[in-house]
């Protein structure tokens, strides 16, 4: 996430040369692309942290979120 971002609430994904932004509520890719296997892992992670992601979006109190274990 970046300061002064536009709606809808979303986060950015980077994987090697791939870049994408994903909507927090629906987990749809808004722009860019990532491989299907990576997208599955990102969706799993985002589902676990959806509330925290939304709270960060609203408060702009950005911090690192734990990765999948």
MDTraj code that builds the backbone (N, CA, C; nanometers):
import mdtraj as md
import numpy as np

residues = "UNK UNK UNK UNK UNK UNK UNK UNK UNK UNK UNK UNK UNK UNK UNK UNK UNK UNK UNK UNK UNK UNK UNK UNK UNK UNK UNK UNK UNK UNK UNK UNK UNK UNK UNK UNK UNK UNK UNK UNK UNK UNK UNK UNK UNK UNK UNK UNK UNK UNK UNK UNK UNK UNK UNK UNK UNK UNK UNK UNK UNK UNK UNK UNK UNK UNK UNK UNK UNK".split()
xyz = np.array([
    [0.0837, -0.1176, 0.0000],
    [0.0000, 0.0000, 0.0000],
    [0.0879, 0.1235, 0.0000],
    [0.0343, 0.2273, -0.0611],
    [0.1056, 0.3537, -0.0666],
    [0.0155, 0.4640, -0.0128],
    [0.0762, 0.5682, 0.0436],
    [-0.0009, 0.6838, 0.0877],
    [-0.0702, 0.7476, -0.0317],
    [-0.1815, 0.8145, -0.0052],
    [-0.2563, 0.8884, -0.1083],
    [-0.3008, 0.7996, -0.2235],
    [-0.3396, 0.6786, -0.1957],
    [-0.3885, 0.5883, -0.2990],
    [-0.5350, 0.6181, -0.3312],
    [-0.5781, 0.5706, -0.4435],
    [-0.7153, 0.5881, -0.4906],
    [-0.7992, 0.4675, -0.4492],
    [-0.9295, 0.4858, -0.4445],
    [-1.0211, 0.3750, -0.4176],
    [-1.0331, 0.2899, -0.5428],
    [-1.0737, 0.1651, -0.5337],
    [-1.1127, 0.0909, -0.4144],
    [-0.9896, 0.0505, -0.3328],
    [-1.0121, 0.0149, -0.2058],
    [-0.9009, -0.0308, -0.1228],
    [-0.8287, -0.1492, -0.1889],
    [-0.6974, -0.1385, -0.2006],
    [-0.6204, -0.2415, -0.2688],
    [-0.4780, -0.2450, -0.2145],
    [-0.4047, -0.3476, -0.2538],
    [-0.2640, -0.3593, -0.2187],
    [-0.1877, -0.4004, -0.3438],
    [-0.0576, -0.3793, -0.3399],
    [0.0282, -0.4087, -0.4543],
    [0.1073, -0.5359, -0.4292],
    [0.1233, -0.6139, -0.5349],
    [0.1946, -0.7407, -0.5295],
    [0.3142, -0.7325, -0.6253],
    [0.4297, -0.7763, -0.5767],
    [0.5491, -0.7863, -0.6613],
    [0.6025, -0.9285, -0.6504],
    [0.6274, -0.9876, -0.7646],
    [0.6856, -1.1221, -0.7686],
    [0.7772, -1.1282, -0.8907],
    [0.9068, -1.1366, -0.8673],
    [1.0057, -1.1315, -0.9754],
    [0.9748, -1.0134, -1.0668],
    [0.9532, -1.0385, -1.1950],
    [0.9252, -0.9284, -1.2873],
    [0.7761, -0.8935, -1.2949],
    [0.6925, -0.9633, -1.2213],
    [0.5475, -0.9417, -1.2247],
    [0.5058, -0.8357, -1.1231],
    [0.4037, -0.7593, -1.1595],
    [0.3468, -0.6570, -1.0715],
    [0.1949, -0.6598, -1.0890],
    [0.1238, -0.6427, -0.9781],
    [-0.0220, -0.6372, -0.9853],
    [-0.0743, -0.5595, -0.8648],
    [-0.1948, -0.5082, -0.8776],
    [-0.2657, -0.4541, -0.7617],
    [-0.3947, -0.5334, -0.7483],
    [-0.4300, -0.5640, -0.6222],
    [-0.5476, -0.6477, -0.5954],
    [-0.6410, -0.5770, -0.4987],
    [-0.7692, -0.5817, -0.5312],
    [-0.8715, -0.5227, -0.4453],
    [-0.8833, -0.6066, -0.3182],
    [-0.8912, -0.5418, -0.2050],
    [-0.8938, -0.6133, -0.0772],
    [-1.0236, -0.6921, -0.0591],
    [-1.1367, -0.6328, -0.0901],
    [-1.2650, -0.7004, -0.0651],
    [-1.2851, -0.8228, -0.1525],
    [-1.2587, -0.8098, -0.2826],
    [-1.2896, -0.9174, -0.3774],
    [-1.1693, -1.0012, -0.4169],
    [-1.0500, -0.9498, -0.3921],
    [-0.9240, -1.0098, -0.4343],
    [-0.9125, -1.0206, -0.5863],
    [-0.9885, -0.9372, -0.6574],
    [-0.9734, -0.9278, -0.8024],
    [-0.8474, -0.8494, -0.8340],
    [-0.7818, -0.8866, -0.9440],
    [-0.6668, -0.8114, -0.9911],
    [-0.7186, -0.6866, -1.0617],
    [-0.6768, -0.5699, -1.0133],
    [-0.7199, -0.4431, -1.0717],
    [-0.6309, -0.4033, -1.1888],
    [-0.5021, -0.4318, -1.1777],
    [-0.4094, -0.4014, -1.2864],
    [-0.2890, -0.4930, -1.2752],
    [-0.2227, -0.5136, -1.3866],
    [-0.1058, -0.5990, -1.3892],
    [-0.1426, -0.7454, -1.3936],
    [-0.0432, -0.8296, -1.3669],
    [-0.0682, -0.9742, -1.3665],
    [0.0378, -1.0439, -1.2816],
    [0.0000, -1.1591, -1.2306],
    [0.0910, -1.2468, -1.1566],
    [0.0560, -1.3902, -1.1952],
    [0.1514, -1.4824, -1.1890],
    [0.1228, -1.6221, -1.2228],
    [0.0134, -1.6801, -1.1327],
    [-0.0611, -1.7742, -1.1875],
    [-0.1750, -1.8334, -1.1164],
    [-0.1349, -1.8922, -0.9810],
    [-0.0213, -1.9626, -0.9760],
    [0.0220, -2.0237, -0.8498],
    [0.0497, -1.9161, -0.7447],
    [0.1132, -1.8094, -0.7865],
    [0.1429, -1.6980, -0.6953],
    [0.0134, -1.6309, -0.6521],
    [-0.0783, -1.6120, -0.7460],
    [-0.2063, -1.5494, -0.7122],
    [-0.2782, -1.6300, -0.6046],
    [-0.2752, -1.7619, -0.6152],
    [-0.3383, -1.8464, -0.5137],
    [-0.2784, -1.8240, -0.3760],
    [-0.1468, -1.8132, -0.3687],
    [-0.0805, -1.7874, -0.2404],
    [-0.1151, -1.6489, -0.1869],
    [-0.1179, -1.5496, -0.2747],
    [-0.1526, -1.4133, -0.2335],
    [-0.2960, -1.4093, -0.1839],
    [-0.3869, -1.4767, -0.2533],
    [-0.5270, -1.4796, -0.2095],
    [-0.5393, -1.5458, -0.0721],
    [-0.4676, -1.6553, -0.0508],
    [-0.4715, -1.7225, 0.0798],
    [-0.4235, -1.6277, 0.1897],
    [-0.3112, -1.5596, 0.1646],
    [-0.2556, -1.4637, 0.2605],
    [-0.3532, -1.3497, 0.2860],
    [-0.4104, -1.2932, 0.1793],
    [-0.5003, -1.1783, 0.1929],
    [-0.6289, -1.2157, 0.2668],
    [-0.6795, -1.3361, 0.2443],
    [-0.7986, -1.3802, 0.3173],
    [-0.7701, -1.3856, 0.4670],
    [-0.6527, -1.4330, 0.5039],
    [-0.6157, -1.4398, 0.6454],
    [-0.6004, -1.3011, 0.7086],
    [-0.5628, -1.2022, 0.6289],
    [-0.5301, -1.0693, 0.6807],
    [-0.6233, -0.9599, 0.6282],
    [-0.7379, -0.9988, 0.5736],
    [-0.8286, -0.9018, 0.5101],
    [-0.8664, -0.7875, 0.6039],
    [-0.9050, -0.8183, 0.7262],
    [-0.9457, -0.7138, 0.8200],
    [-0.8297, -0.6191, 0.8500],
    [-0.7128, -0.6760, 0.8701],
    [-0.5946, -0.5934, 0.8969],
    [-0.5612, -0.5048, 0.7766],
    [-0.5747, -0.5585, 0.6567],
    [-0.5502, -0.4793, 0.5356],
    [-0.6497, -0.3630, 0.5255],
    [-0.7762, -0.3908, 0.5530],
    [-0.8777, -0.2843, 0.5475],
    [-0.8526, -0.1775, 0.6535],
    [-0.8138, -0.2210, 0.7727],
    [-0.7833, -0.1240, 0.8787],
    [-0.6637, -0.0381, 0.8410],
    [-0.5628, -0.0995, 0.7799],
    [-0.4471, -0.0213, 0.7350],
    [-0.4877, 0.0798, 0.6291],
    [-0.5743, 0.0375, 0.5370],
    [-0.6198, 0.1283, 0.4311],
    [-0.6901, 0.2493, 0.4923],
    [-0.7790, 0.2233, 0.5868],
    [-0.8569, 0.3318, 0.6474],
    [-0.7715, 0.4241, 0.7337],
    [-0.6813, 0.3673, 0.8116],
    [-0.6030, 0.4468, 0.9066],
    [-0.4739, 0.5035, 0.8465],
    [-0.4302, 0.4467, 0.7362],
    [-0.3001, 0.4775, 0.6748],
    [-0.1852, 0.4555, 0.7733],
    [-0.2073, 0.3643, 0.8668],
    [-0.1035, 0.3227, 0.9604],
    [-0.0394, 0.1968, 0.9023],
    [0.0435, 0.2157, 0.8019],
    [0.1005, 0.1039, 0.7271],
    [0.2103, 0.0344, 0.8064],
    [0.2095, -0.0974, 0.8007],
    [0.3111, -0.1782, 0.8664],
    [0.3222, -0.3124, 0.7927],
    [0.4281, -0.3826, 0.8191],
    [0.4497, -0.5116, 0.7573],
    [0.3544, -0.6151, 0.8165],
    [0.3005, -0.7004, 0.7315],
    [0.2116, -0.8088, 0.7752],
    [0.2870, -0.9391, 0.7562],
    [0.2718, -1.0270, 0.8509],
    [0.3419, -1.1563, 0.8481],
    [0.3100, -1.2333, 0.7191],
    [0.4109, -1.3011, 0.6645],
    [0.3872, -1.3827, 0.5459],
    [0.3186, -1.5143, 0.5816],
    [0.2806, -1.5913, 0.4788],
    [0.2288, -1.7258, 0.5018],
    [0.3403, -1.8096, 0.5627],
    [0.3029, -1.8993, 0.6496],
    [0.4021, -1.9865, 0.7127],
    [0.4019, -2.1211, 0.6454],
])
top = md.Topology()
chain = top.add_chain()
for i, resn in enumerate(residues, 1):
    res = top.add_residue(resn, chain, resSeq=i)
    for name in ("N", "CA", "C"):
        top.add_atom(name, md.element.get_by_symbol(name[0]), res)
traj = md.Trajectory(xyz[None], top)
